[in-house]
Amino acid sequence: MECSYSGAGGGSGGAFGRIAARSMRVLPSNNCIGELLERIEELREEREEMRAQLEAEEEEKNSIQQDLEVLNKRLAEIDHSLARKHAFAANYDKTIEEVEAAYAKILESSQALLHVLKTETIQMSNKRVSPNRDRSGSKRFSVPNELPF
């Protein structure tokens, strides 16, 4: 909208008009003043909306920073806990490996002992029971009176 201006003595422009009249000696029309005041009021409202948005975002930023501090602290605690637990797990792995190796040696020794025991048992059984032939030619087994164990 284009504003029309009246001479220095005309129109009632209110305070704005009186100021303009003194400085420029030209007064804008009432329509122009009304529109200027409306635009100024719109700018003030937009400024207030922007300030409210700024305040809301600042609050959100502060809240996020506080949450971030809490999360970073918790992350450090979890990292420390994980490091300890990884060390414990490695210790378990080492202990299990050592026990399994010892068990394998015991099993091997047990198998060797079992083999020796079977061999000795067979040899002792052969010494205890000796075949004798009776008069008919058939084998007859005799058991000694004394046992070696």
LOTINU-995653 format. One line per 10 residues: number of its first residue (from 1); their letters; for each residue x, y, z of C-alpha. Coordinates in nm, 3 decimals. Example, Ala and Ser with C-alpha at 12.3 -4.5 7.8 and 13.67 -1.06 7.14 Angstrom:
2
1	AS	1.230,-0.450,0.780 | 1.367,-0.106,0.714
***
This chain:
149
1	MECSYSGAGG	0.000,0.000,0.000 | 0.123,0.339,-0.081 | 0.089,0.611,0.176 | -0.022,0.957,0.089 | 0.127,1.254,0.267 | -0.033,1.577,0.366 | 0.135,1.907,0.425 | 0.288,2.020,0.751 | -0.027,2.155,0.900 | -0.282,1.894,0.798
11	GSGGAFGRIA	-0.410,1.565,0.937 | -0.413,1.423,1.281 | -0.131,1.169,1.292 | -0.110,1.133,1.665 | 0.231,1.124,1.831 | 0.395,0.973,1.526 | 0.246,1.241,1.306 | 0.360,1.524,1.532 | 0.713,1.386,1.538 | 0.717,1.347,1.164
21	ARSMRVLPSN	0.568,1.691,1.118 | 0.842,1.854,1.319 | 1.122,1.668,1.146 | 1.000,1.643,0.790 | 0.707,1.876,0.779 | 0.522,1.606,0.582 | 0.265,1.380,0.755 | 0.155,1.041,0.633 | -0.216,0.975,0.598 | -0.412,0.796,0.870
31	NCIGELLERI	-0.433,0.480,0.658 | -0.057,0.466,0.621 | 0.000,0.521,0.994 | -0.250,0.250,1.079 | -0.077,0.007,0.844 | 0.266,0.095,0.982 | 0.142,0.036,1.337 | -0.008,-0.298,1.230 | 0.321,-0.404,1.070 | 0.517,-0.298,1.377
41	EELREEREEM	0.279,-0.498,1.597 | 0.316,-0.802,1.367 | 0.695,-0.772,1.391 | 0.672,-0.755,1.771 | 0.450,-1.066,1.780 | 0.690,-1.252,1.551 | 0.979,-1.140,1.775 | 0.796,-1.276,2.081 | 0.729,-1.606,1.901 | 1.097,-1.625,1.808
51	RAQLEAEEEE	1.199,-1.552,2.168 | 0.964,-1.827,2.291 | 1.114,-2.069,2.038 | 1.466,-1.968,2.142 | 1.382,-2.018,2.508 | 1.224,-2.360,2.439 | 1.525,-2.471,2.236 | 1.767,-2.346,2.502 | 1.577,-2.547,2.764 | 1.581,-2.854,2.540
61	KNSIQQDLEV	1.954,-2.806,2.476 | 2.025,-2.782,2.851 | 1.815,-3.091,2.916 | 1.995,-3.286,2.645 | 2.332,-3.175,2.781 | 2.236,-3.299,3.128 | 2.114,-3.627,2.981 | 2.435,-3.654,2.783 | 2.643,-3.606,3.096 | 2.447,-3.881,3.272
71	LNKRLAEIDH	2.480,-4.109,2.969 | 2.854,-4.042,2.935 | 2.903,-4.124,3.303 | 2.703,-4.445,3.263 | 2.899,-4.531,2.947 | 3.227,-4.493,3.138 | 3.092,-4.717,3.416 | 2.986,-4.983,3.165 | 3.321,-4.964,2.985 | 3.500,-5.020,3.317
81	SLARKHAFAA	3.268,-5.308,3.404 | 3.316,-5.466,3.063 | 3.695,-5.444,3.094 | 3.681,-5.621,3.432 | 3.444,-5.887,3.301 | 3.658,-5.948,2.992 | 3.956,-6.001,3.224 | 3.750,-6.245,3.435 | 3.633,-6.426,3.122 | 3.993,-6.459,3.001
91	NYDKTIEEVE	4.087,-6.596,3.344 | 3.802,-6.849,3.321 | 3.919,-6.952,2.973 | 4.274,-7.002,3.100 | 4.158,-7.201,3.405 | 3.928,-7.420,3.195 | 4.209,-7.484,2.946 | 4.447,-7.584,3.227 | 4.188,-7.809,3.393 | 4.101,-7.973,3.060
101	AAYAKILESS	4.472,-8.037,2.995 | 4.512,-8.189,3.343 | 4.197,-8.397,3.287 | 4.336,-8.525,2.956 | 4.658,-8.629,3.134 | 4.458,-8.801,3.409 | 4.246,-8.979,3.147 | 4.558,-9.088,2.959 | 4.714,-9.211,3.284 | 4.390,-9.388,3.378
111	QALLHVLKTE	4.381,-9.565,3.043 | 4.745,-9.670,3.083 | 4.674,-9.790,3.437 | 4.367,-9.981,3.320 | 4.572,-10.148,3.045 | 4.842,-10.248,3.298 | 4.576,-10.375,3.539 | 4.411,-10.588,3.269 | 4.746,-10.729,3.164 | 4.841,-10.814,3.523
121	TIQMSNKRVS	4.499,-10.967,3.587 | 4.532,-11.191,3.284 | 4.883,-11.295,3.385 | 4.773,-11.367,3.739 | 4.473,-11.561,3.618 | 4.698,-11.769,3.396 | 4.930,-11.846,3.691 | 4.644,-11.937,3.924 | 4.466,-12.172,3.695 | 4.693,-12.417,3.520
131	PNRDRSGSKR	4.553,-12.684,3.296 | 4.626,-13.045,3.396 | 4.536,-13.337,3.189 | 4.345,-13.613,3.350 | 4.377,-13.976,3.250 | 4.116,-13.941,2.980 | 4.325,-13.677,2.802 | 4.091,-13.389,2.867 | 4.212,-13.074,3.027 | 4.141,-13.020,3.387
141	FSVPNELPF	4.197,-12.692,3.572 | 4.333,-12.679,3.920 | 4.325,-12.380,4.150 | 4.613,-12.324,4.390 | 4.525,-12.298,4.757 | 4.703,-11.969,4.808 | 4.610,-11.654,4.617 | 4.875,-11.389,4.554 | 4.661,-11.098,4.676
***
